[in-house]
Amino acid sequence: MRISLRSISDKICAAMKRDNMRIRNAFKIAVANFSLVFKTLLFKAIAFALFALIIGLILNVRLKPVLDCAAGIWEEIKATFASAYAGQETSLVAVSDRLDKLTAYLSSNVGSLALTAVIIIISSYAFRFVSGVSDCALIILVSEYMTGLSRPHFIATIIENLKKILVYQLINALITLICDVVTVAVAIALAKVLLGVSALLSVFVVALTFVAVGALTRTVLSQIATNVLSGEGKTWALIVRGLKSEKGYFGKMYAEYLVLTVLILYFSLSVGVFTLGVGTLLFGPFAALLLACVKEVDYFTINKRKYFLHYDSIVVPKELRENDENLLNEVDI
């Protein structure tokens, strides 16, 4: 029994060491390609500015009456508090009138407001789609670096691979949007159930739900992304291949993305708080680059391919090392 327990312990430690090695290798590759962080930041900033302008115009045109009513209510509330603070007689009649006007407007314009909500959802999907193009470019560029230490141009890579990027983004943006909606719905339901028991427990379970589902989504889409963007063959065949996880790898990948999701969330919040949001501008694109590197390291590991960390270091899978050793043994010296 001691031998078997020790054997199991050794296997677990070896597996953890291999998983940590993949994350370390991904981090080294991300640092070696740090210039991509600034290119990704610029791409996402331009995309965000364009869509913020579009959504801002939509909200200003279609929701102007609602925003005006809401602003009027807020002004009346402030005036009431100011009067109370000054010791003057206060009345909530004006606030009540404003609320009645807002309620009447909402009741008579349900269809228009629903259409506005649909437009905003579609715009959000479109932004996710366009913003994700840079993430696809990162995967391709990281693959090129790991294969032959080449560093193609960022925009040229997007243009050359535009077809498969668009195909993958259609799938990725739709799946992530559905997962986000379902996750929010589940989180709200859990919060309502647990809020009566414990507010702290409710917050913990909601956060755990977001982290667990986020890691699961990344795990499922990971090999689809690398197969479609880095592999060769028909697109649908590559998608099916990406869905078929190699034996023993899905659990490892999920644990890997679970840890990465928690770390990214932690550092995003920490950097955002201590730098007043400035550090988030760089950390967000770096997190995207790190995730691209992790996906490619998993892809190369699963497919048993050699890859470069830098000019003086190349990672060779154990299976290939064993084949090389067998070939050397057959050579007469």
N, C-alpha and C positions, 0 to 999 in steps of 0.2 A: 504493500500500500504506500509506503514511503517513497519507493522508486517511482510509482505511477504518479503520485502527487507532485513529486519533484519534476518529473517529465512534463506534466501539464503546466507547471509554473514556468519552466524553461521555455515552453512553446509560447505561452502568453507574453513573456518578457521579450522574446524574439520578435513576435508580431508587433508589439508596441514599439520596439526599436525600429522596425521596418517602416511603420506608419510615421513615426517621428522623423525618420530619415527622408521620407517623401516630402513632408512639410518643410523641412530644412532646405532641401534641394530646391523646392519651389520658391522659397524666400530668397535664396542665393540668386536664382535666375531673375526674380523680380528686381532685386537690387542692381543686377548687371544691366537691366533694361529700364532703369529709372527714368530715362528721358521720355519714355512713352507716357509717363504720368502727366506731363505737361501737355502733350499732344491730346491725350484723352480729355483733360480738363478743358482745353480750348474748344474741342468738338462739343462736349456736353454743355458748356457755357453758351455757345452759339445756339444750340438746339433749345436750351431752356429759355433763352431770351426771346426767340421766335415764338415759341408756344405760349410763354407768359404774355406776350403782346396779343396773340390771337385770343386766348382765353379772357384776358382783361377786356378786350373790345366786346367779346360776347357777353360777358357779365355786365359791362357798362350799358350796353344797348338793351338786352333782354331783361335784366334784373334791376334797371334803374328805379322803377317805381317801388320795388321791394326795399332796395337800399335806402331810398329817400325816406320811406316810412320808418325803417329801422333806425336811421339817423335821427329822425324826429323824436322817436320814443326815447332814445338815449339822451337827447338834449333836454327833454322834459324831466327825465329822471334826475339828471344833474341839477337842473333848476330847482327841483323839489328838495334835494339834499342840501343845496346851498341855502334855500329859504329856512329849512329846519335848523341848519347850523347857525344862521343869523338870528334865530329866535323868532322868526316871522311865522305867520299862520300858513300852513301847507295844505295842499289839496292834490289828490290823485286823479281828479276828473280829467285833466288834460292828458295824462298818461293813458287813462282808460279809453279816451276818445281815439288816441293814436293807435292803440291796440285794436280797437274795433275796426278802424279803417284798414289796418294791415290784414286782419282776419277776413274782412269782406273782399279785399283784393285777392288774397290767396284762394278763397273759395270760388271766386268767379274766373280765375285764370289757372285752374289746375292743369289743363291740357298744355298751355304755353310753358308753365313751369316744368312739367314732365319732359317736354321737348328740350328745354334748356338743360335739364339734368342729363338727358341722353347725349346731347352735344358735348357737354363737359366730359362725360365718360369716354366718348369716342376720341375727343381731343387728348385725354390722358393716355388712352391706348396708343394713339399716334405718337405722342411724345415718348412713351416707353419703347415703341418700335424704333424711332429714329435714334434715340439716345443709345439703345442697345447695339446699334451698328458699330459704334466704337469698341464695345466689348467683344464683338465678333472679330474685328480687326486685330484686337490684342491677342486673341487665341491663335489667329493665323500667323501673326508676327512672332509670337513666342515659339510656335512650332518651327518656323523657319530658323530661328536662333538655335533652338535645341538640336535641329537636324544638321546644320552646317555653319553655325555662328554668323549667318547672314542677317543683315538689318535692312529690309526693304523699306521704301518710303511709306508713310502712314496712309496718305490719301490715295497713292497709287495702288496700295494693297486693297483698299476698299473698292476702287473702280474695277480692278482686275477680277475680284471675287464677288462682285455685286450680286450676281444671280443667286449663288448659294447663300450669301449673307441674308438676302431678302427672304428666301425660302425658310431659312432657320428662324429668322426674326418673326415671321408670321406665326410659326409654331410657338416659339418661346414667349412672345408678348401675350399671345392668347392664353396659354397655359398659366403663366404667372398671374395674369389679371384674374382668371377664374379662381386660382388658388388664393389670391389676396382677398377676393370677395367672400369665398367660403370661410377662410380663416377669420376674417373680421366678424362674420355672422356667428361662427362657433364661439369666438372669444366673447362676444356680447352676451350670448346665451349663458355661457359659463359664469360670466361676471354677475349676471342677474341672479343666478342660482346661488352662488357662493357669497354674494355681498351681504346677505342676511346672516351668514355664519361668521365670516371674518373678512374685513376689508383687506387686510394684509394677504390672506390666503387667496382672495380673489385676484389681486394684482399679480401675485406669484404665478397662479395658474394661467392667467392671460398671457403673461410674458413667456412662460414655458410653451404655451400653444404656438405663439408666433415663432419662437426659436426652433421648435421641433418641426413644424410644417415648413418653415423656410429652409432648414437643412435637408429635409426630405425632397423638396422641389429641386434644390441644387443637385442633389445626388442623382435624381431621375434624369435631369436635363444635361448633366455633366458629359456623359459619354455620347449623347446625341449631338451635342455641340461639337465635340472633338472629331467625331466620325464624319459629320457633315462638312465641317469647315477644314479639317486636316486630312481626311481620308480621300480615297479615289474610288469612283464607282457611281452608280445611279443613286440619286438623292434618297428615294424611298427605301431602297435597300440599306443605305447607310443609317437611316433613321431606325429601321427595324433592328439593325445590328447594335445600335446604341442603346436600344431598350433592353436587349438581352445581356444582362450583366453576367460577367464571368463568375464561375463558381467561387465563392469565398470572398469576392471583392465588394459586393454591395454593402454588407455590414461594415466593412472597413471604411469604405467611402462615406457611409452615413455618419459614422463616428468622427471621421475626419472633418466633414462639413459641419457637424454639430459643434465641434470645438471651435472651428474657424468662425462660425456664425456668432457664437458667444463672444469670442475675442474681438471681432469686428464691431459688434454692438457696444462692447465695453469701451474700446478705444475711440469709437466715434463719439460716444457721449462724453468721455473724459476729455478728449481733445477739443470738442465743441464747447465744453464748460470752461476749461482753463485758458482757452485762446479766444473766447467770445465768438466762436464760430469760424474764425479765420483758418485754423488748422484743418477743419473739416474739408475745406476746398481742396487740399492736397491729399488728405487721408482717404477721401472717397475714391478718387481715381487710382490711388495706390492699392486700395482694397480690391478694386476691379482687376488690376494687373495681377495681384497675388492670386486671386481666384482663377484667372486665366492660366497662370503658371501651374497651379494645383491640378486643374483639369488636364493639362498637357502631360504633367508628370505621371498622373494616373493612366492616361492614354498610352504613353510610352511603356509604362510598367506592365499594364495588362497585355499589350501586344508584343512584349518582350523585345523592345527596340533600344539600341544605344542612344544616349543623348548627351549633349555638352552642357556643363555648368558654366565653364569659361574656357579660355584658350588652353589652359594647362590641366584641365580636369574633364574627364568623360566618364559617365556612369554606364557600366556594362552589366546587364541582367545576369543573374546567376546561371541561367540556362545556357546563355551564349558563352559564358566563361567555361562551363563544363564541356561544351562542344569544342571549343578551342583546345582545351586540355586533351580531349580524346584525339583530336587531329594531330596534335604534337606527339602523342604516344605512339601513333602509327607511323611516324616518320623515322626512318633509320638514320642514326647519326654515327 
